[in-house]
Amino acid sequence: MDKTGEVKLAHLTVKEYLLSKSHQNVPSSFSISETSSHSFISQTCLVYLLQFDKPDCLSSSMIHKFPLALYAAQYWTFHAQAGRSDSSDALQKLIVHLFQPQHSPPFLTWVRLWNLDSPWGHMDLRRKSTEIPSPLYYASLAGLVQAVKTLMEKGADDNAQGGQYGNALQAASSGGHEAIVKLLLEGKADVNAQGGQYGNPLQAASSEGHEAIVKLLLEGKADVNAQGGQYDNALYAASSGGHEAIVKLLLEGKADVNAQGGRYGNALQAASSGGHEAIVKLLLEGKADVNAQGGEYDNALYAASSEGHEAIVKLLLEGKADVNAQGGWYGNALQTACKGHEGIVKLLLEGKADVNAQGGFYGNALQAASSEGHEAIVKLLLEGKADVNAQGGEYDNALYVASSEGHEAIVKLLLEGKADVNAQGGWYGNALQAALSGGHEAIVKLLLEGKADRCQCTGRTVWKCIAGSII
C-alpha cells in the first residue's frame, strides 16, 4: 500500500505471473484470469453505484465520503466489455438492475458522476433528470446487448430522442454495436430518425467505418441520400473517412454521387483532399462531376494538388478535370501545387495549365514557387514560359519575393530569365531594398551585378548601402 492508501502490486512481474497462462490449467490459488478479473471488478463497481438508491442522495459536498464512486462510474463499462467472454449471470443481473425503463436513482447518479455521452465525461451532480437521455440510449451507446434486450422487452421507447447521437439507433451505429443495431431494427426503431451529431444512423455508421452496420441499415430501408448532420450525407462521410467498402455499398444503394454538402462540398473533393485514391476511382466510375464547384478548395483538382496527392491528380485529369478552374486561397491548382509538389506541377503543365494564370494569394504560380524557395519548380515554370515579370499578388513580382526571402538560387534563375531587376513593388519598393533589409548579401551582389539601381536605396536601407562594403 502506498502513501495515498492505494493498494498496488509490488512489481509489474507480479501481475505478469498472476496472468500467466503457463500455470492456469493447474489448480492453484496463485493464478487469475484477466477476463474474469474484469468481470469481477465491473460487478464491484456496479454494486458500489447501486447503493445510491435514493433520489439526489449524492451531492458534491458528500462525494469525498465515497472514494470509489468516480472510478466505479467511469470504468465499470470498460471492465464489463473487457470481461465479456467471462460474463457471469451475476454481472448481467447487476447491469439490468441499473438499467430500468425509467430513470432510477442509481442510473441518474452514474450519469451525473460520469457522462458516457460526453467526450469529456465530466461530473455534474446537479444535472436535471429531464436533461438525461433514456436508459435504452445509454445501453445502446455502451454496447450492452442484454440490457438493451431487457429494456425493449419492458417496453422502452426505441425512438426516444436525446443525447449526442439523438437516439439509441444512431448511438449504436456510431459505436459499431452490430448486435444492438439488429435488435433495434427488429423492434420499432426508425431507421431514418433525424437528429444527433450525424443526422441519421446511416451517416453515423458510414463515418465510423462500420460496414456490417451500413449493410443492416440499408437492408432496413435507410434513406441513402438523407441530408443533415456533421457530414450532410452518408456518401460524403464514408468518402472523407476513406471507407472504400462502404462507399461501394452506398453507390450500389443509389447514393447521389454529386450530392452537395460538408466541408469539402462533395464526396469527390473530400476523397481527393484525403488522398483516398481507390474511392476517387469509385466516385469517378459512378459519374461524379469532376469539375463540381464548392467547398473549402472549390474543386477536387485543387484539393488534390494542394495536399500533394499526385496519383489522384492523374485520375482527375484523365477524367477531364478543368486544369485551369479558378478557386481556393491560391487561385488555381497550379499555384497551390507550387508550394512544393513538383510532380504535380509537371502533370498540370503537361495538362495545359495556364502557367501565367492570375489570381490567388501570390498572384501567379511563379511568385508562389519563388516565395516558397522551390528551385526545381521555378525552373519548370520558366521552361513553361512563365512571365518572369508578371505583376500582382502579395509581393508584386517573383524577383522581389525571392530576394526578400533569401532564395539565392532562385534569384539567379529569375535574372537569367530576364527579370526586371529594378521592378517596383512590395513592402520595400524593390528587390534590392528587400534583400538589403533581410541581410542577404549574396543576393544584393547578384542584383547589383544585374544592374540594380543603387539609388533605389531609401530610408533605413540607405545606411546599409553607405556602411556596407557590398555596395
C-alpha positions in Angstrom: 0.0 0.0 0.0 1.4 3.4 -1.0 1.2 6.7 0.9 -2.1 7.6 -0.6 -3.7 4.4 0.7 -3.9 2.8 -2.8 -3.1 -0.9 -3.0 -0.7 -1.7 -5.8 1.2 -4.9 -6.9 4.8 -4.8 -5.7 6.2 -5.1 -9.2 4.9 -5.5 -12.8 6.3 -9.0 -12.8 3.7 -10.0 -10.1 0.9 -9.0 -12.4 2.6 -10.9 -15.3 2.9 -14.0 -13.1 -0.7 -13.9 -12.0 -2.0 -13.6 -15.5 0.5 -16.1 -17.0 -1.2 -18.9 -18.9 1.6 -21.4 -18.1 0.0 -22.4 -14.7 -3.6 -21.6 -15.2 -4.5 -25.2 -16.1 -3.1 -26.3 -12.8 -5.2 -26.0 -9.6 -3.7 -23.0 -7.9 -4.6 -20.2 -5.6 -1.9 -18.1 -7.3 -3.4 -17.6 -10.8 -6.2 -15.4 -12.2 -8.0 -15.0 -15.5 -7.8 -11.4 -16.9 -11.4 -11.6 -18.3 -12.8 -12.9 -15.0 -10.9 -10.2 -13.2 -12.5 -7.5 -15.4 -15.9 -9.1 -14.8 -15.4 -9.1 -11.0 -14.2 -5.5 -11.0 -17.2 -4.5 -13.0 -19.6 -6.2 -10.6 -17.9 -4.5 -7.7 -18.3 -1.1 -9.3 -21.9 -1.7 -10.1 -22.7 -2.8 -6.5 -21.0 0.4 -5.4 -23.1 2.5 -7.7 -26.4 0.7 -6.8 -26.1 1.8 -3.2 -27.1 5.3 -4.3 -30.8 4.2 -4.4 -32.4 7.4 -3.2 -33.1 10.5 -5.3 -30.3 13.0 -5.2 -28.5 11.1 -2.5 -25.0 12.1 -3.7 -24.0 15.7 -3.6 -20.7 17.5 -4.3 -20.3 18.0 -0.5 -20.6 14.3 0.1 -18.5 12.9 -2.8 -15.4 12.6 -0.6 -17.1 10.1 1.6 -17.4 7.7 -1.4 -13.8 7.3 -2.7 -14.7 4.6 -5.2 -17.7 6.4 -6.7 -15.8 8.3 -9.6 -13.8 5.2 -10.6 -16.9 3.0 -10.5 -18.9 5.4 -12.6 -16.1 5.9 -15.2 -14.7 2.4 -15.6 -17.5 -0.1 -14.9 -18.5 -0.3 -18.6 -14.8 -0.8 -19.7 -14.4 -3.7 -17.3 -17.7 -5.1 -18.3 -16.7 -5.1 -22.0 -13.2 -6.5 -21.3 -14.7 -9.3 -19.2 -17.4 -10.1 -21.8 -16.1 -13.6 -22.7 -16.3 -14.5 -19.0 -19.5 -12.6 -18.4 -21.4 -14.1 -15.5 -25.2 -14.1 -14.7 -24.3 -12.1 -11.7 -22.8 -9.3 -13.8 -25.8 -9.3 -16.2 -28.2 -9.1 -13.4 -26.4 -6.1 -11.9 -26.4 -4.3 -15.3 -30.1 -5.0 -15.8 -30.7 -3.7 -12.3 -29.0 -0.4 -13.2 -30.9 0.0 -16.5 -34.6 0.3 -15.7 -37.0 1.6 -18.4 -37.3 4.8 -16.5 -34.5 6.8 -14.8 -33.7 5.2 -11.5 -31.7 6.9 -8.7 -28.6 4.7 -9.3 -28.7 5.3 -13.0 -29.0 9.1 -12.6 -26.1 9.0 -10.1 -23.9 7.1 -12.6 -24.6 9.5 -15.4 -24.1 12.6 -13.2 -20.8 11.2 -12.0 -19.5 10.2 -15.4 -21.4 11.1 -18.6 -20.5 8.4 -21.1 -22.3 10.5 -23.8 -19.9 13.4 -23.4 -16.4 13.5 -24.9 -15.1 14.7 -21.6 -17.3 12.7 -19.3 -17.4 15.5 -16.8 -19.2 15.2 -13.4 -22.4 17.2 -13.0 -24.3 16.2 -9.8 -26.8 18.9 -10.4 -27.8 17.8 -13.9 -31.6 17.6 -14.2 -33.1 14.2 -14.9 -35.1 15.8 -17.8 -31.7 16.6 -19.5 -30.5 13.0 -19.3 -31.3 10.6 -22.3 -33.1 7.3 -21.8 -31.5 4.2 -20.2 -32.0 2.5 -23.6 -29.9 5.2 -25.2 -27.0 4.7 -22.7 -27.2 0.9 -23.0 -27.0 1.2 -26.8 -24.1 3.6 -26.5 -22.2 1.3 -24.2 -22.8 -1.8 -26.3 -24.7 -3.6 -23.5 -26.7 -6.2 -25.5 -28.6 -7.9 -22.6 -29.6 -4.5 -21.1 -31.0 -3.4 -24.5 -32.9 -6.7 -24.8 -34.4 -6.3 -21.4 -35.3 -2.7 -21.8 -37.0 -3.4 -25.1 -38.9 -6.3 -23.5 -40.1 -3.9 -20.8 -41.5 -1.5 -23.4 -38.7 1.1 -23.6 -39.3 3.7 -26.3 -36.9 2.6 -29.2 -37.2 6.1 -30.7 -36.8 8.3 -27.7 -34.9 11.4 -28.6 -31.9 12.8 -26.7 -28.1 12.6 -26.3 -25.2 13.5 -28.5 -26.4 11.0 -31.2 -30.0 11.8 -31.0 -31.4 8.3 -30.4 -30.4 4.8 -29.5 -30.0 3.5 -33.1 -27.6 6.3 -34.1 -25.6 5.7 -30.8 -25.3 2.0 -31.5 -24.5 2.6 -35.2 -21.7 5.1 -34.3 -20.2 2.8 -31.8 -20.2 -0.2 -34.1 -22.5 -2.3 -31.9 -23.9 -4.6 -34.6 -26.0 -6.9 -32.4 -27.7 -3.9 -30.8 -28.5 -2.3 -34.2 -30.1 -5.6 -35.2 -32.2 -5.7 -32.0 -33.4 -2.1 -32.5 -34.2 -2.6 -36.2 -36.2 -5.8 -35.3 -38.1 -3.6 -32.8 -39.6 -0.4 -33.8 -36.6 1.9 -34.2 -37.0 4.4 -37.0 -34.1 3.7 -39.4 -34.3 7.2 -40.8 -34.8 9.1 -37.5 -33.2 12.5 -37.8 -31.1 14.4 -35.2 -27.9 14.0 -33.3 -24.3 14.5 -34.4 -24.5 12.6 -37.6 -28.1 13.5 -38.5 -29.1 9.8 -39.0 -27.8 6.3 -38.2 -26.6 5.6 -41.8 -24.3 8.6 -41.7 -23.0 7.6 -38.3 -22.1 4.1 -39.3 -20.6 5.3 -42.6 -18.5 7.9 -40.9 -17.1 5.5 -38.4 -16.4 2.7 -41.0 -18.8 0.1 -39.7 -19.5 -1.8 -42.9 -21.7 -4.6 -41.4 -24.0 -2.0 -39.8 -24.2 0.0 -43.0 -25.5 -3.2 -44.7 -28.1 -3.7 -41.9 -29.3 -0.2 -42.2 -29.6 -0.3 -46.0 -31.5 -3.6 -45.8 -33.7 -1.9 -43.2 -34.6 0.8 -45.9 -32.4 3.6 -44.7 -32.5 6.6 -46.9 -29.2 6.5 -48.7 -29.4 10.2 -49.6 -30.7 11.6 -46.3 -29.3 15.0 -45.6 -28.2 16.5 -42.3 -25.6 16.0 -39.6 -21.9 16.6 -39.4 -21.2 15.4 -43.0 -24.5 16.3 -44.6 -24.8 12.8 -46.2 -23.5 9.3 -45.8 -21.5 9.1 -49.0 -19.6 12.2 -48.1 -18.9 10.8 -44.6 -17.6 7.5 -46.0 -15.5 9.2 -48.7 -14.0 11.6 -46.2 -13.1 8.8 -43.8 -11.5 6.6 -46.5 -14.0 3.7 -46.1 -13.9 2.2 -49.6 -16.2 -0.8 -49.0 -18.9 1.5 -47.5 -18.6 3.8 -50.5 -19.2 0.8 -52.7 -22.3 -0.2 -50.7 -23.7 3.3 -50.8 -23.2 3.7 -54.5 -24.8 0.3 -55.1 -27.7 1.6 -53.0 -28.1 4.6 -55.4 -26.4 7.2 -53.4 -26.3 10.5 -55.2 -22.6 10.8 -56.2 -22.9 14.5 -56.7 -24.8 15.4 -53.5 -23.6 18.7 -52.1 -22.6 19.4 -48.5 -19.9 19.1 -46.0 -16.7 21.0 -45.5 -15.4 20.0 -48.9 -18.6 20.5 -50.8 -19.0 16.9 -52.2 -17.7 13.4 -51.8 -15.2 13.7 -54.7 -13.5 16.7 -53.2 -13.4 15.1 -49.7 -11.8 11.9 -51.1 -9.4 13.9 -53.2 -8.3 16.0 -50.2 -7.8 13.0 -48.0 -5.8 11.1 -50.6 -8.2 8.2 -50.9 -7.3 7.1 -54.5 -9.5 4.0 -54.6 -12.5 6.0 -53.5 -11.8 8.7 -56.1 -11.8 5.9 -58.8 -15.1 4.6 -57.5 -16.7 8.0 -57.5 -15.5 8.8 -61.0 -16.8 5.5 -62.2 -20.1 6.4 -60.6 -20.2 9.6 -62.7 -19.1 12.1 -60.1 -18.8 15.6 -61.6 -15.1 16.1 -61.8 -15.5 19.8 -62.0 -18.1 20.3 -59.3 -17.6 23.6 -57.5 -17.9 24.4 -53.8 -16.4 23.5 -50.5 -13.1 24.5 -48.9 -11.0 24.0 -52.1 -13.7 24.9 -54.6 -12.9 21.8 -56.8 -11.4 18.4 -56.5 -8.3 19.1 -58.6 -7.3 22.0 -56.4 -7.8 19.8 -53.3 -5.6 17.0 -54.6 -3.0 19.4 -55.9 -2.9 21.3 -52.6 -2.5 18.2 -50.5 0.1 16.7 -52.8 -1.8 13.6 -54.0 -0.1 13.0 -57.3 -1.9 9.8 -58.3 -5.3 11.5 -57.7 -4.3 14.5 -59.8 -3.6 12.0 -62.6 -7.0 10.4 -62.2 -8.8 13.7 -62.2 -7.0 15.0 -65.2 -7.8 11.7 -67.0 -11.4 12.3 -66.0 -11.3 15.7 -67.8 -10.9 17.9 -64.8 -10.6 21.6 -65.8 -6.9 22.2 -65.2 -7.5 26.0 -65.1 -10.5 26.0 -62.8 -10.4 29.0 -60.5 -10.9 28.9 -56.8 -9.3 28.4 -53.5 -6.8 30.5 -51.5 -4.2 30.2 -54.2 -6.5 30.8 -57.1 -5.9 27.6 -59.1 -4.4 24.1 -58.9 -1.1 25.1 -60.4 -0.4 27.9 -57.9 -1.3 25.7 -54.9 0.9 22.9 -56.2 3.8 25.3 -56.4 4.0 25.1 -52.6 6.4 22.2 -53.2 4.6 19.4 -55.2 7.0 19.2 -58.2 5.5 16.0 -59.7 2.0 17.6 -59.6 3.3 20.8 -61.2 4.7 18.7 -64.1 1.3 16.9 -64.5 -0.6 20.2 -64.6 1.7 21.8 -67.1 1.5 18.7 -69.3 -2.3 19.0 -68.9 -2.1 22.6 -70.4 -2.4 24.5 -67.2 -2.0 28.3 -67.8 1.4 29.0 -66.4 0.6 32.7 -66.2 -2.9 32.4 -64.7 -3.6 35.4 -62.5 -5.2 35.3 -59.1 -4.8 33.9 -55.6 -2.6 34.9 -52.8 0.6 35.1 -54.8 -0.9 36.4 -58.0 0.7 33.7 -60.2 2.5 30.4 -59.9 6.0 31.7 -60.4 5.7 34.1 -57.5 4.3 31.2 -55.3 7.3 28.9 -56.1 9.7 31.8 -55.7 8.3 32.7 -52.3 8.5 29.1 -51.0 12.0 28.5 -52.3 11.2 25.7 -54.7 14.0 26.0 -57.2 13.1 23.0 -59.3 9.5 24.2 -59.7 10.7 27.7 -60.7 12.8 26.0 -63.4 9.7 24.1 -64.6 7.6 27.3 -64.8 10.3 29.2 -66.6 10.7 26.4 -69.1 6.9 26.5 -69.5 7.1 30.2 -70.5 6.1 31.8 -67.2 6.2 35.6 -67.4 9.2 36.4 -65.2 8.0 40.0 -64.7 4.3 39.3 -64.0 2.9 41.7 -61.5 0.4 41.1 -58.8 -0.1 39.1 -55.6 1.2 39.5 -52.1 4.7 40.5 -53.3 4.1 42.2 -56.7 6.7 40.1 -58.6 8.8 37.0 -58.3 12.2 38.6 -58.1 11.1 40.7 -55.2 9.8 37.8 -53.1 12.9 35.6 -53.8 15.2 38.5 -52.8 13.1 39.2 -49.7 13.1 35.6 -48.6 16.8 35.0 -49.3 16.5 32.4 -52.1 19.7 33.0 -53.9 19.5 30.2 -56.5 16.0 31.4 -57.5 17.2 35.0 -57.8 19.9 33.7 -60.2 17.3 31.8 -62.3 15.0 34.8 -62.5 17.8 37.2 -63.5 18.9 34.6 -66.1 15.3 34.6 -67.3 15.4 38.4 -67.8 13.6 39.5 -64.7 13.5 43.3 -64.4 16.0 44.0 -61.6 14.5 47.4 -60.9 10.8 46.4 -61.0 8.9 48.4 -58.4 6.6 46.9 -55.8 6.4 45.2 -52.4 6.8 46.5 -48.9 10.4 47.7 -49.6 9.6 49.0 -53.0 12.1 46.9 -55.0 14.2 43.7 -54.8 17.4 45.4 -53.9 15.9 47.1 -50.8 14.2 43.9 -49.8 17.5 41.9 -50.0 19.4 44.6 -48.1 16.7 44.7 -45.4 16.9 41.0 -44.9 20.7 41.0 -44.8 21.0 38.7 -47.9 24.5 39.9 -49.0 24.9 37.3 -51.8 21.6 38.4 -53.3 22.5 42.1 -53.1 25.6 41.3 -55.1 23.6 39.4 -57.7 21.2 42.2 -58.1 24.0 44.8 -58.4 25.7 42.7 -61.0 22.4 42.6 -62.8 22.4 46.4 -62.9 20.1 47.1 -60.0 19.9 50.9 -59.4 21.8 51.7 -56.2 19.8 54.9 -56.0 16.8 52.9 -55.1 18.1 52.6 -51.5 15.8 54.7 -49.3 15.0 55.1 -45.6 16.8 52.7 -43.3 18.4 50.7 -46.1 20.4 53.8 -47.1 22.6 53.3 -44.1 23.2 49.7 -45.1 24.1 51.0 -48.6 26.6 53.5 -47.1 28.1 51.3 -44.5 28.1 48.0 -46.3 31.1 47.0 -48.3 28.9 45.2 -50.7 27.8 48.4 -52.4 
